[in-house]
Each structure stands twice: as C-alpha cells, then as structure tokens.
Amino acid sequence: MKINVVGTSGSGKSTLAKQLADVLNTPCIQLDQLFWRANWQGTPDDVFFAKLEEALVASSEGWVLDGNFNRTRPIKWHDVDMVVWIDYPFWRVFTQAIFRAIKRIISQEELWSGTGNCESLRKTFLSRESVLLWSLKTWRQNRQRYFADTIDPRYAHIQFVRLTSRNEAKTLVKRLSTLD
C-alpha cells in the first residue's frame, strides 16, 4: 500500500505516518527530510524531485509518505493508493504546533539527521519564517485545497481519507493493522 499523509504543519502528519508505516511494515518517507539541508536551506526542485522519485522507487512495494509539498503531486500521487488528510480544527492544530515547537526548542533536537536544523525561540516566535506563522497562514488554504482534491476527477484513482479527530486517526491505524 502507498499512502501520503497530508495536513497543516503541526497537525500530526509525521506521528501518524510513522504509526501507519509501523503497522504496514513499510518505509516511512519524510518529504521534509528530502527537502531541507543544513542551515534551513531548501533543495532545488530538480534535485528534490529526483530524491523523491528515488525514495519511492526504492520502496516500490509500499510506503507511507509524510508531507504536503504540492509541487510534488505529479510524482507522489502518480501511484498512491490513499491520501490521508488530517483535517483537525484550527485550535487543535495550532495548539499542537505550539507545544511541539516549545518541546523542540527545549530539547534542541535535530529535526532531520545531518542538517543541524533545530527549532529556536527566535525562529519560532519572532521570525516571518516561523512554523507557527506558516500554520496560521496555510490552515484555511489547505482545507480548501484538499477538499477540492477529494472531488477532482484527476484524482479519482485515489482513496481519500479525511480525519477530523484523533479518534478517527486511531481507528484508521487499527483498521490498517488488520490488512494482510
């Protein structure tokens, strides 16, 4: 099975993607890991797209892909079976994003191995590039975009699963854990 978990930053994409990959015994691929380089530098699209294609082909039997990056849709949705859209209420997503940011600032955990990229108080709360500001700016746009995708004939081959609560996410994980 090939699954792409999408949703606004802070919604819990990475956590759910890892859970799904575990129960399906398949690789979990993080788009952020493929995209971000040291010092918060992005990867040029031609290189990023090649890295994504390589990761998907290497896991051709199945994968769980964590992330949005809408410009990668022709690659990631070409063979995808299911798109899991985490569509939690704004207050839940923003609260989760704040708590995650604080935890990462305190722990200074490296977000993607080998990049040295860590959350900082300044970058998170005092910057125009803040992940919190990004969540604020993109939550409504993501809802509109993913809702439109669910009815777009170009994506009729994809099973869309819209999750609006943590209980629905738990139910999906449980349901997929019973697949043979």
Secondary structure, DSSP 4 states (H G I P E B T S, - for coil): -EEEEEESTTSSHHHHHHHHHHHHT--EEEHHHHHEEGGGEEPPHHHHHHHHHHHHHHTTT-EEEE---GGGHHHHTSS-SEEEEE---HHHHHHHHHHHHHHHHHHT--SSTTS-----HHHHHS-TT-HHHHHHHHHHHHHHHHHHHHH-GGGTTSEEEEE-SHHHHHHHHHHHHT--
